[in-house]
Structure formats: C-alpha cells, structure tokens
Amino acid sequence: MGFGGTGWAGPVGQIDVDGAREQIAIARDAGVNLIDTADVYSAGLSEEILGEALGSARDQVLIATKARMPMGDGPNDAGLSRHHIMRAAEASLRRLKTDYIDLYQVHEWDGQTPLEETLTALDDLVRSGKVRYIGASNYAAWHLMKALAISDARHLERFASQQIYYSLQNRDAETELVPVSIDQGLGILVWSPLAGGLLSGKYRRGVEPPAGSRHLSEWSEPPVNDEDKLYDTIEAAVTIGQAHGVSAARVSLAYLLAKPAVTSLIVGARTPEQLRDNLAAADLRLSPDEITTLDEVSGEPLRYPYWHQAKTSADRLGPADLSLMRRFVGG
C-alpha cells in the first residue's frame, strides 16, 4: 500500500501539517514507505506540507511526485517541455525540502511536446541525482510503448512504473495498460482505488447517502456511466465484506491488490479511522470464488481485437494476454 497527500491543503484546507504528521505516522506504522503527491495538489501546498511533516524522517520513506499540470498562467507553466520539467522539478525539491525525488512522474500526456524532449529532460534529472526513478501517469498504452521504445533506442532512463485509475467501478485498465505493464516489466500504482469513495459502502441502491456526500450525477472523475452495474458491484463487495467482518472499502482494495502487476494502491482518507481501515486491506485475502464474483459483477465484454483473439488464438496467448483474457478462455 502507498499513501497519497491529495487532500492536504494547509491550515485553511482539509489537513494541515499536524494532521499530515498523524496520517504519516499511521501509514508508517502499517508498513507504508511510499508517499505520493504532485505539484498541482493544492497549488504546491501538498508538497510543502509533506516536506514539513517528514522533517528528519525524509530518508526513511520514498517520495513520489508529479509534474505536467498548470502551475501558473504563463505559456511555459504547464506541459512536458524541457523548460517546464526542469523548473517544476526544482520547485518540487524546494517545497519538499529534499535534494532528491525517489519517483518523478509525468502527470498526464502532452501531445504537443516531442517525447524525445520530455524523456531527455527526465534522463538528465536522473543522471544529475535529483531524481532516482521516473514514471508515467494517465498515459494510453500506445503513449507508453512509444516512450519506452524511444528510451530503449536512445539509451535513456526508462519509465519504471505507471500510475493509473483502476477500480471495481471501472476496469478499463485491464484492456491494455495492465498487459503492457506485465510485458514491459513496469510497476502499477493505482490512484483512486475506491473510485473517489464510491466503493466505500456508503453509496447503496435505494439508500440515502450521508449528509454532505456527493450525488452520482456529480461524479466526473471517475465518471459513472452505468449506475445499476455500480450498485450491483457495491452490493457484492458489501456481502463479501460482511462474511469477513470488514468494510466494502477493504474488500474493494484487497481485490485490486490480488490483480496482476499491481504494485501499490495509493490510498488517502479524511479521518484516521478511514485510513486505518484502508491500510488493513493489505492483510485481507479474498478466496478465488470471491474474486470471481467480483470479476463477473464488475466486468465488461472483450473489445476487439481481443474477443477475436480469445476465439482463435487461445492456444498461443502469453502471460500479458491472459491477464485480460484468462476468464474468457479458461485455464
């Protein structure tokens, strides 16, 4: 499990430095050693809070942060140009009060900057010692493969991981992003594994959610395209959780931890109780039948060309192929 500082927003926001210290202590007591943030979270305040909260314990954890999103109104204040990456990295280092970043991730695709420029800048950061490893986030599979091909051809630092949205609410990542990670040896860090709280168990069919909760129509990240399927999935997670005496949230997280190529889930919470419950998912083991139940209720039909491959090429599928197609071809 990893821990995310998305909601840290300083003294006027949800969690201040003291609150961050408390959350970090809870996470570290549970064995967590990766903390994920980004320069754009609360316009840099999340990184500032993390740097202040860690203090002398900085070398005892791995810090992951990101760059790409707008950090100002100027033409060079966003994107993945060499200019922006170098400025963003230096700014993150200052806010985090550290001289190196363990995992520096490009936060989103930039279709207007040549990948060679982006990757060369990232490679220079690694060679300078300011960054240890690099990763991508929210890339399509072809974006990722193009980047890896350029890195290999030019002997540049390769992406070590990708951070993606993946949950029981939407398993699109299984179509190509999970297989490419298996094939290329990348780790997967999952953001929003509870679908922004949709899979917490407080949203049930015919049940009024707690006061102050969002309505499904207000969700844009992740979007809710099939309410009936979502409610069916939540009910399955609730039922399995009741059998184990745990929350639907813990079941939803344990399900993802059992999936191929998933290295870590980035979890966060508003309260210490929620955080402890989420982190406890690392100790929950679902049975094969329970995983199958969740697979079936949340699954989608195979897209082309995969339904054709499942029909005609089942005898020649590799591990990356089977991560998607195993339940359709058996074995």
C-alpha positions, 0 to 999 in steps of 0.5 A, a space after each residue: 500500500 502507498 499513501 497519497 497527500 491529495 487532500 492536504 491543503 494547509 491550515 485553511 484546507 482539509 489537513 494541515 501539517 499536524 494532521 499530515 504528521 498523524 496520517 504519516 505516522 499511521 501509514 508508517 506504522 502499517 508498513 507504508 514507505 511510499 508517499 505520493 503527491 504532485 505539484 498541482 495538489 493544492 497549488 504546491 501546498 501538498 508538497 510543502 506540507 509533506 516536506 514539513 511533516 517528514 522533517 528528519 524522517 525524509 530518508 526513511 520513506 520514498 517520495 513520489 511526485 508529479 509534474 505536467 499540470 498548470 502551475 501558473 498562467 504563463 505559456 511555459 507553466 504547464 506541459 512536458 517541455 524541457 523548460 517546464 520539467 526542469 523548473 517544476 522539478 526544482 520547485 518540487 525539491 524546494 517545497 519538499 525540502 529534499 535534494 532528491 525525488 525517489 519517483 518523478 512522474 509525468 502527470 498526464 500526456 502532452 501531445 504537443 511536446 516531442 517525447 524525445 524532449 520530455 524523456 531527455 529532460 527526465 534522463 538528465 534529472 536522473 543522471 544529475 541525482 535529483 531524481 532516482 526513478 521516473 514514471 508515467 501517469 494517465 498515459 494510453 498504452 500506445 503513449 507508453 510503448 512509444 516512450 519506452 521504445 524511444 528510451 530503449 533506442 536512445 539509451 535513456 532512463 526508462 519509465 519504471 512504473 505507471 500510475 493509473 485509475 483502476 477500480 471495481 467501478 471501472 476496469 478499463 485498465 485491464 484492456 491494455 495498460 495492465 498487459 503492457 505493464 506485465 510485458 514491459 516489466 513496469 510497476 502499477 500504482 493505482 490512484 483512486 482505488 475506491 473510485 473517489 469513495 464510491 466503493 466505500 459502502 456508503 453509496 447503496 441502491 435505494 439508500 440515502 447517502 450521508 449528509 454532505 456526500 456527493 450525488 452520482 450525477 456529480 461524479 466526473 472523475 471517475 465518471 459513472 456511466 452505468 449506475 445499476 452495474 455500480 450498485 450491483 458491484 457495491 452490493 457484492 463487495 458489501 456481502 463479501 465484506 460482511 462474511 469477513 467482518 470488514 468494510 466494502 472499502 477493504 474488500 474493494 482494495 484487497 481485490 485490486 491488490 490480488 490483480 496482476 502487476 499491481 504494485 501499490 494502491 495509493 490510498 488517502 482518507 479524511 479521518 484516521 479511522 478511514 485510513 486505518 481501515 484502508 491500510 488493513 486491506 493489505 492483510 485481507 485475502 479474498 478466496 478465488 470464488 470471491 474474486 470471481 464474483 467480483 470479476 463477473 459483477 464488475 466486468 465488461 465484454 472483450 473489445 476487439 481485437 481481443 474477443 477475436 483473439 480469445 476465439 482463435 488464438 487461445 492456444 498461443 496467448 502469453 502471460 500479458 494476454 491472459 491477464 485480460 483474457 484468462 476468464 474468457 478462455 479458461 485455464 
